[in-house]
Amino acid sequence: MFVLPHQWVSQTIRVVLAGAGGSGSEMLDGLARIDRAIRALGHPGLRMSVYDPDTVSETNTVRQRFWPADVGQNKAELLMHRYGTFGGLAGRGFASPVTADLLAASGGFDLLVTCVDKAAVRAQIGAFDWMAKGWPFREALWLDLGNGARSGQVVLGHLTGWQGIPERLPNVLDLFPELRDAERLDADDAPSCSAAEALAAQDLFINRWVAVAACDLLWQLVRRGRISANGFFINPTGTRVSELAIDARTRASFGLVAWREAA
């Protein structure tokens, strides 16, 4: 069981969203809904910082939350303008990529959400020595979304790593250390040149499946105050969604020995 961080209860929740493409644009839509819901319940809501260096292409209008009139505009700036204007979502979009150095110099945040194609971004964030840089926000959370053509996963963990403390949630790199091999994983990652190629690489609704699972996890945390799972797996067949339970047995299955010993 994981309990809502105390500063989230009554203060504005500062969220950094890295990536505003397939999963990122769906994720931002869900975050905007969470913002409106918690503000209706008396909470001050979310404040967003959205980063993406890419502009909208014709291909993006098929599988992402963009329309033909959006082609040529920066994804992050466009979406934040749209959700800020029509939904009252506070924050700003930036036409630049997220780096660990940028995050460390950002002035702090409560939640980092990564919706990026490149494993190198996750590897850099995970390898960054946050404590050495004087990062004071030890309870900052990292929500990572990843997917293939018909499958995906969502993992909510602590940004600064689990550090052998059972109460800390393992992040995506704790559970999947192979993501640190960014050079191999990113070698074949080329942009799709057509809608047919894009749909072959990722099915039409997989990004929405992953984003809905991630947003529901956050909603349960902020609405109920606690969660019993810190992630989900989206499967291509059979049971569509399975939980990543917060318990010693599950963590031990990923090789996290400290949790096995603490159980």
Sequence and secondary structure as in RCSB ss.txt:
>XXXX:A:sequence
MFVLPHQWVSQTIRVVLAGAGGSGSEMLDGLARIDRAIRALGHPGLRMSVYDPDTVSETNTVRQRFWPADVGQNK
AELLMHRYGTFGGLAGRGFASPVTADLLAASGGFDLLVTCVDKAAVRAQIGAFDWMAKGWPFREALWLDLGNGAR
SGQVVLGHLTGWQGIPERLPNVLDLFPELRDAERLDADDAPSCSAAEALAAQDLFINRWVAVAACDLLWQLVRRG
RISANGFFINPTGTRVSELAIDARTRASFGLVAWREAA
>XXXX:A:secstr
 EE  GGGTTS EEEEEE  SHHHHHHHHHHHHHHHHHHHTT   EEEEEE   B  TTHHHHSS  GGGTTSBH
HHHHHHHHHHHH  EEEEESS   HHHHHTTT  SEEEE  S HHHHHHHHHS TTTTT   TT EEEEEEE SS
 EEEEEEETT  TT TTS   HHHH GGGG HHHHTTT    SSHHHHHHHS TTHHHHHHHHHHHHHHHHHHHS
EESEEEEEE SSSSSEEEEE SHHHHHHTT HHHHHH 
